[in-house]
């Protein structure tokens, strides 16, 4: 023998070392996985051991019930209609409300057909607002309110639910969701959606608006005024539960425009009729702006007697 290693020796030796290294790595990974699994099992057993025997398991619906029965906050918001308002007009109204102790305002941002009452960049991009020079800007709204430490709640009428064509309706839903996000990004604290003509048949369209908003801005606070057709349906509670999963708060209107009765009488009758839902879901009560001091005082007395501290004026 000449003392040299056989042919292929170094190659076989290198292969054995590589295979050994792979075995070590795989074994380490398996041990790590087993360690994590046993750690999880151990924690689970520990929690079970420290849970009282008489503690009832959580109901699967507890999350929904908690959301349905927990209002995020209560406000007492006074109405400001943006129709024809200039920046100085809005500022004057805020100053007057602030002097009277108001801490929140309810800002009407669309007319009853859904037409915007403020200057919107989103509307311009969609081609829905060509001349907005005479309209107040969202920045003016929020800066004026913030200077006075006044909470801002905007409300808008949703028009998409009335659209018959499915493709057009989907575009309108995306547009309205974008408008809500625009309001929130400008500094508006919350947005209340009004869908007076909505019914159980287009409930999913209403939910789509809220879901689209959350996709863009998960922290946006969006509420819904429960439509009368949904409230009067046979499955009212089921529909309201469904709305509660997507919206941050819900509201009921105490105004029936078709009625000729006095405002206070309307509110009293509707409170009596819907008090069950208001209390069960901690709903906000929507009332008309008082036209005189006597009506205003009577409305406040009525709300106090029914233990309602969460209300908002709408027009």
C-alpha positions in Angstrom: 0.0 0.0 0.0 1.2 3.5 -0.8 -0.5 5.1 2.3 -3.1 6.9 0.2 -6.8 6.7 1.0 -8.9 4.5 -1.3 -10.6 6.1 -4.3 -13.9 7.7 -3.2 -13.0 7.7 0.5 -13.1 11.5 0.9 -16.4 11.7 -1.0 -18.1 9.1 1.2 -16.7 10.7 4.3 -18.1 14.1 3.3 -21.4 12.6 2.5 -21.6 10.9 5.9 -20.8 14.2 7.7 -23.5 16.1 5.6 -26.1 13.4 6.4 -25.2 13.5 10.1 -25.5 17.3 10.1 -29.0 17.0 8.5 -30.1 14.4 11.0 -29.0 16.7 13.9 -30.8 19.7 12.4 -34.0 17.7 11.8 -33.9 16.2 15.3 -33.5 19.7 16.8 -36.5 21.0 14.9 -38.6 18.0 16.0 -37.6 18.6 19.6 -38.4 22.3 19.4 -41.9 21.5 18.0 -42.5 18.9 20.7 -41.4 21.4 23.3 -43.9 24.0 22.1 -46.7 21.4 21.9 -46.1 20.2 25.4 -45.9 23.8 26.6 -49.3 24.6 25.1 -50.8 21.4 26.6 -49.3 22.2 30.0 -50.7 25.7 30.0 -54.1 24.4 29.0 -54.1 21.8 31.8 -52.9 24.4 34.2 -55.8 26.8 33.3 -58.3 24.0 33.6 -56.9 23.0 37.0 -57.3 26.6 38.2 -60.8 27.1 36.9 -63.6 26.7 39.5 -65.8 23.6 38.8 -69.0 25.7 39.0 -67.9 28.2 36.4 -70.1 28.0 33.4 -68.6 27.8 29.9 -68.9 31.0 27.9 -71.8 31.0 25.4 -70.8 31.2 21.8 -73.0 34.3 21.4 -71.4 36.2 24.3 -69.3 38.4 22.0 -72.3 39.5 20.0 -74.4 40.0 23.2 -71.7 42.1 24.7 -71.5 44.3 21.6 -75.2 44.6 21.4 -75.5 45.6 25.0 -72.5 47.9 25.4 -72.8 51.3 23.9 -69.3 52.8 23.1 -70.3 56.1 24.7 -73.2 58.5 25.2 -73.5 61.9 23.5 -76.1 64.7 23.6 -75.6 66.2 20.1 -77.3 69.3 18.8 -78.1 69.5 15.1 -76.3 71.7 12.6 -77.7 71.6 9.0 -74.9 72.4 6.5 -77.4 73.5 3.8 -76.3 76.9 2.6 -73.9 77.4 5.5 -70.7 79.3 5.1 -67.6 78.8 7.3 -68.4 81.8 9.4 -72.1 80.7 9.8 -70.9 77.3 11.0 -68.5 78.9 13.4 -71.2 81.2 14.8 -73.5 78.2 15.4 -70.8 76.3 17.2 -70.0 79.3 19.4 -73.7 79.7 20.4 -74.0 76.0 21.2 -70.7 76.1 23.2 -71.9 79.0 25.3 -75.0 77.1 26.1 -73.0 74.2 27.4 -73.2 71.9 24.3 -70.4 69.2 24.2 -71.4 67.6 20.9 -72.9 68.5 17.5 -74.8 66.5 15.0 -73.8 67.6 11.5 -76.1 67.0 8.5 -73.8 66.3 5.6 -76.3 65.2 2.9 -79.8 66.1 1.9 -82.5 63.4 2.0 -81.5 62.1 -1.4 -77.9 61.7 -0.4 -76.5 64.8 -2.1 -73.5 66.2 -0.3 -73.7 69.5 1.6 -69.9 69.9 1.9 -66.9 70.1 -0.4 -65.6 66.5 -0.9 -62.4 65.5 -2.7 -63.8 62.0 -3.1 -66.9 63.3 -4.8 -64.8 65.3 -7.2 -62.8 62.2 -8.1 -66.0 60.3 -8.8 -67.3 63.2 -10.9 -70.3 63.8 -8.5 -69.2 67.3 -7.5 -68.0 69.7 -10.2 -68.4 73.0 -8.5 -67.9 73.0 -4.7 -66.5 76.5 -4.2 -69.5 77.6 -2.3 -69.6 74.6 0.0 -67.9 74.3 3.4 -64.9 72.0 3.8 -64.5 69.1 6.2 -61.3 70.7 7.5 -63.1 73.8 8.5 -65.8 71.8 10.3 -63.3 69.8 12.4 -60.9 72.6 13.2 -63.8 74.8 14.4 -65.2 72.1 16.6 -61.8 71.0 18.0 -61.0 74.6 19.1 -64.1 74.5 21.2 -63.6 70.9 22.4 -66.9 69.8 20.8 -67.5 66.2 19.7 -68.5 65.9 16.0 -71.0 63.3 14.8 -71.8 63.5 11.1 -74.9 61.9 9.5 -75.6 61.1 5.9 -78.4 59.5 3.9 -77.4 56.4 2.0 -78.7 56.3 -1.5 -77.2 53.0 -2.7 -79.8 50.8 -1.2 -82.4 52.3 -3.6 -80.4 51.4 -6.7 -82.0 48.6 -8.7 -79.0 47.7 -10.9 -76.6 45.4 -9.0 -73.4 46.7 -10.7 -74.3 50.3 -10.2 -75.3 49.6 -6.6 -71.9 48.1 -5.8 -70.1 51.2 -7.2 -72.4 53.4 -5.1 -71.7 51.3 -2.0 -67.9 51.7 -2.5 -68.4 55.5 -3.1 -70.4 55.9 0.1 -67.9 53.9 2.1 -65.1 56.2 0.8 -67.1 59.3 1.8 -67.4 57.9 5.4 -63.6 57.3 5.5 -63.0 60.8 4.2 -65.1 62.3 7.0 -63.3 60.2 9.6 -59.9 61.1 8.2 -60.8 64.8 8.3 -61.3 64.5 12.1 -65.0 63.8 12.3 -65.4 61.4 15.3 -68.2 59.2 14.0 -70.6 58.9 11.1 -74.2 57.8 11.4 -75.7 56.2 8.3 -79.4 56.8 7.5 -81.2 54.3 5.2 -84.9 55.2 5.6 -86.0 53.1 2.6 -84.0 50.0 3.5 -85.7 46.7 4.1 -84.7 43.2 5.2 -84.2 42.4 1.5 -81.3 44.8 1.1 -79.8 44.3 4.6 -76.6 42.9 3.1 -76.1 46.1 1.1 -76.2 48.1 4.3 -73.7 45.7 5.9 -71.4 46.0 2.9 -71.0 49.8 3.5 -69.9 49.2 7.0 -67.6 46.3 6.0 -66.0 48.4 3.2 -65.4 51.2 5.6 -63.6 48.8 8.1 -61.5 47.5 5.3 -60.2 51.0 4.6 -60.1 52.2 8.2 -60.6 49.5 10.9 -60.7 52.2 13.6 -63.5 54.2 12.0 -66.7 54.6 14.2 -69.8 54.0 12.1 -73.4 53.8 13.3 -76.7 52.9 11.7 -80.2 54.2 12.1 -82.4 51.2 12.2 -84.8 51.5 9.2 -88.5 51.3 10.1 -89.2 48.4 7.7 -86.5 46.3 9.5 -87.8 47.3 12.9 -91.4 46.3 12.0 -90.4 43.0 10.3 -91.2 39.6 11.9 -87.5 38.9 12.3 -86.6 42.3 13.7 -84.4 41.0 16.5 -82.5 38.7 14.1 -81.9 41.6 11.7 -80.8 44.0 14.4 -78.4 41.4 15.8 -76.9 41.1 12.3 -76.5 44.9 12.0 -74.8 44.9 15.5 -72.0 42.7 14.3 -70.8 45.3 11.7 -71.8 48.7 13.2 -70.2 50.3 16.2 -73.6 51.7 17.5 -77.2 51.7 16.5 -79.9 54.4 16.7 -83.7 54.7 16.4 -85.5 57.8 15.1 -88.3 59.3 17.2 -89.7 61.3 14.3 -92.4 60.3 11.8 -92.6 63.1 9.2 -95.9 61.9 7.9 -97.6 62.5 11.3 -99.3 65.8 12.1 -99.0 65.4 15.8 -96.8 67.6 18.0 -93.1 66.8 18.2 -93.2 65.9 21.9 -96.3 63.6 21.4 -94.5 61.8 18.6 -91.4 61.2 20.6 -93.4 60.0 23.6 -95.4 57.6 21.5 -92.4 56.2 19.7 -90.4 55.9 22.9 -93.1 53.8 24.4 -93.4 51.6 21.3 -89.6 51.0 20.9 -88.3 51.3 24.4 -87.6 47.5 24.5 -85.1 47.7 21.6 -83.6 50.9 22.9 -82.8 49.5 26.3 -81.8 46.0 25.0 -79.3 47.3 22.5 -78.4 50.5 24.2 -79.5 52.4 21.1 -79.1 56.1 20.6 -82.3 58.0 20.3 -82.7 60.4 17.3 -84.9 63.4 18.0 -85.9 66.5 16.0 -84.3 69.8 16.7 -86.6 71.8 19.1 -88.1 74.8 17.5 -88.6 76.7 20.7 -87.5 76.6 24.3 -90.7 75.0 25.6 -90.4 72.1 23.2 -86.7 71.7 24.0 -87.4 71.5 27.7 -90.3 69.1 27.2 -88.1 66.8 25.1 -85.3 66.8 27.7 -87.8 66.0 30.5 -89.2 63.1 28.4 -85.7 61.7 27.8 -84.7 62.0 31.4 -87.9 60.3 32.6 -87.1 57.3 30.3 -83.4 57.2 31.5 -82.1 58.1 28.1 -78.8 60.0 28.1 -77.6 59.0 24.6 -79.4 61.2 22.0 -78.8 63.1 18.8 -80.8 65.7 16.9 -81.4 65.1 13.2 -83.3 67.0 10.6 
